[in-house]
Amino acid sequence: MKNEDAQPLPHLNTSGQAHMVDITGKQPTVRQARARAFVQCSPKIMAALQAGEVPKGDALAVARIGGIAASKRTPLLLPLAHPIGVHYCAVDIRLAEDGVEILATCRTADRTGIEMEALTAASVAALNLIDMVKGVDKMVSIRECYVLEKRGGRSGTWVRPGSEQEAEAKEVDHG
């Protein structure tokens, strides 16, 4: 069933083939995106992380730096992503009871969004963490990775429904 009101996907040409969208006519604007990944860890891994006793070294620092470095390499990994300036990237890591929460925030002043850079930072930080702790317990896994929010650009602000960010945004709106 075809939806007559649906907008065509911008990454498909008239023949239905994937291509890079032309953004040369767009003006640069300030944009930000936040993404979250969660790495599920066993109690053994959590104990090693909390004690700073991961055999490979400082797993959290390696994950953080790996995520930041990856954000700047996004177009090399995603063939239709535009090379944009990553003007800021922070990867915050928090230990939880059953794993590690990774929050990546990326900012730019460019012609297209920075959501993929934030997702790349969060997911590669998670992969780095797994690489660092897999010797402690091979059952470590990435449970989820998603965009929390994006700000700027033509479509404005989007906040994931049900997220902590949505609750914070509502508090600001209602003062």
C-alpha positions in Angstrom: 0.0 0.0 0.0 1.4 3.4 -1.0 0.9 6.4 1.1 0.2 9.3 -1.3 1.0 11.9 1.5 4.4 10.5 2.3 7.4 12.6 1.5 10.1 11.0 -0.7 13.2 9.9 1.2 15.9 12.4 0.5 18.6 9.7 0.2 16.8 8.0 -2.7 17.0 9.4 -6.2 14.2 9.1 -8.7 15.2 5.6 -9.6 15.1 4.5 -5.9 18.9 4.3 -5.6 20.7 5.5 -2.5 22.7 8.7 -3.0 24.2 11.5 -0.9 21.9 14.4 -0.3 23.1 17.7 -1.7 23.3 20.2 1.2 25.5 22.9 -0.5 22.6 25.4 -0.6 21.9 25.1 3.2 23.2 27.6 5.6 25.3 26.4 8.6 23.5 26.5 11.9 24.4 25.5 15.4 23.3 21.9 16.1 23.6 19.5 19.0 22.8 15.8 19.5 22.9 13.5 22.5 23.0 9.7 22.2 23.0 7.0 24.9 24.4 3.5 24.8 24.2 0.9 27.6 26.7 -1.9 28.1 25.3 -4.7 30.2 28.0 -6.2 32.5 28.3 -9.0 34.9 28.9 -8.4 38.6 32.5 -9.6 38.0 33.1 -6.8 35.4 31.4 -4.2 37.5 33.6 -5.1 40.5 36.8 -4.8 38.3 35.6 -1.4 36.9 34.8 -0.1 40.3 38.1 -1.2 41.8 40.1 0.0 38.7 41.4 -3.6 38.2 40.6 -4.3 34.6 43.6 -6.3 33.3 43.9 -4.2 30.1 44.0 -0.9 32.0 41.7 2.1 32.4 38.7 0.8 30.4 36.6 3.9 31.0 39.2 6.3 29.7 39.8 4.1 26.6 36.1 4.0 26.0 35.7 7.8 26.4 38.7 8.7 24.1 37.6 6.0 21.5 34.1 7.5 21.4 35.4 11.0 20.9 37.8 9.9 18.1 35.1 7.9 16.4 32.7 10.9 16.3 35.1 12.6 14.0 35.3 9.6 11.7 31.6 9.1 11.1 31.6 9.7 7.3 34.3 7.1 6.9 31.9 4.5 8.4 28.6 5.7 7.1 28.8 6.2 3.3 25.9 8.7 3.0 26.9 10.8 6.1 28.3 14.2 5.2 31.7 15.2 6.5 30.9 17.9 9.0 33.0 19.7 11.6 32.6 18.1 15.0 33.3 21.2 17.1 32.6 19.5 20.4 32.3 16.0 21.6 32.0 14.7 25.2 31.5 11.1 26.2 30.3 10.8 29.8 30.4 7.3 31.4 28.5 6.3 34.5 28.6 3.0 36.3 25.2 1.5 37.0 24.3 -1.5 39.0 24.2 -3.9 36.0 26.3 -2.1 33.5 27.8 1.1 32.1 25.8 4.0 30.7 27.5 6.0 28.0 26.2 9.5 27.1 27.7 11.2 24.0 27.1 14.9 23.2 28.2 16.3 19.9 28.0 19.9 18.6 28.6 21.6 15.3 27.9 24.7 13.3 27.3 23.1 10.0 24.8 22.4 7.2 23.4 19.1 8.5 22.7 17.3 11.7 25.1 15.7 14.1 23.0 12.8 15.3 25.0 10.2 13.5 28.2 11.5 15.1 26.7 11.3 18.6 25.5 7.7 17.9 28.9 6.8 16.5 30.6 8.2 19.6 28.3 6.3 22.0 28.4 3.0 20.1 32.2 3.0 19.5 32.7 3.9 23.2 30.6 0.9 24.0 32.7 -1.3 21.7 35.9 0.0 23.3 34.5 -0.9 26.7 33.7 -4.4 25.6 37.1 -4.8 24.1 38.7 -3.7 27.4 36.6 -6.0 29.7 35.9 -9.1 27.6 38.8 -10.9 29.3 37.0 -10.5 32.6 33.7 -12.0 31.3 32.9 -12.6 27.6 29.1 -12.2 28.3 29.3 -8.4 28.2 27.0 -6.9 25.6 25.6 -3.7 24.2 22.0 -3.6 25.3 20.9 -0.4 23.5 22.1 2.7 21.6 19.8 5.5 20.6 19.5 9.3 20.1 18.2 11.1 23.2 17.7 14.5 21.7 18.7 16.7 18.8 18.6 20.5 18.6 19.0 23.0 15.8 18.6 22.8 12.0 15.4 23.1 10.0 13.5 20.6 12.1 14.3 22.3 15.4 14.4 20.3 18.7 13.4 16.7 19.1 13.6 14.9 22.5 13.0 11.2 22.9 9.5 10.6 24.4 9.7 9.2 27.9 13.4 10.1 28.4 14.9 12.1 31.3 15.7 14.8 28.7 11.9 15.1 27.9 11.2 15.5 31.6 13.8 18.2 31.9 12.5 20.0 28.9 9.0 20.0 30.3 10.3 21.4 33.6 12.0 24.3 31.8 8.8 25.0 29.8 6.7 25.1 32.9 9.2 27.0 35.0 
